[in-house]
Amino acid sequence: MSELRPADIPVVILCGGMGTRIREASENLPKPMIDIGGKPVVWHIMKLYGSFGFRRFVLLLGYKAWTIKEYFLSYREQVSDFTVRLDNSDQPIFHSDDYDEDFEVSLVYTGLETLTGGRLSRARRFLDTDTFMLTYGDGVADVQLDELLAHHQRTGLLGTVTAVHPTSRFGELSIDGDRVTALAEKPELNAGLVNGGFFVFQRDVLDLVDDHAQMLETGLIQQLARSGQLTYFVHRGFWRGMDTYREYVELNKLWDTGEAAWRRW
């Protein structure tokens, strides 16, 4: 297995879902565009990868794809001060070149109802290296992505999944006799590890999917597990998906109070 620099490795982000469980925040938005602190959650994910040196991103689109395309097409206008002349068609004059993001972003429409395995298959022309990363477009974490990549390269297997301990949606009571001594809002469950959504794959896995492939979790991942080609990387830090309105509010509160553990930039 050849070793690549993070800057060379494509990062695939699944951005095609409808976000039906978080409609309070996304009635008119695809789920990856729901904001945390005024920026889409997909931007936060890209910034996390960027902090480890990754700069090539492949966003797999579906529901309201144009909303995501439009955001990136006008990205410079959104982050810069500029002057426009309304009496002609000249381009805006930008007043700042101070960009933290040296990103290359490929936006790939992969169908409205295509399952995640099929979406990955339709992105193969953008995956031109032996190794690529993959994650979902709706969750943030402080995963050490350099260590994840190094672990994958050491094993020599086709796939690596980040494993996390799930957290409960319910507050856990600590009790002493008949009195409550503490309430933990998001306790870590004493359960087995679950899929944390940050993957590394060898390009050979594309031979196992086609445009009509099923969900990654029930298709590709299961095939790799059965063939002994899947390893795992344990992450014990912060990890949170944005599946519900409650989690949307929680993540925004963490950002607003400066407690966003995933912010490395």
Protein Blocks (a to p, Z undefined) as FASTA:
>chain_A
ZZddfklpccdddfkbgolmlmmmmmmbcfklpceehiafklmmmmmmmmnopabdcddd
fehklmmmmmmmmmmmmmpccdddfkbcbdcddfbfcdfblcddddddebjklcfklmmm
mmmmmmccfbdcdddfkbccfddfklmmmmmmmnopabdcdddddddfbdcdddehjacf
bdcfbacdfbddddehiacddfklmmmpcfkbccfklmmmmmmmmnopaccdddfbdcdd
dfbfklmmmmmmmmmnopafklmZZ
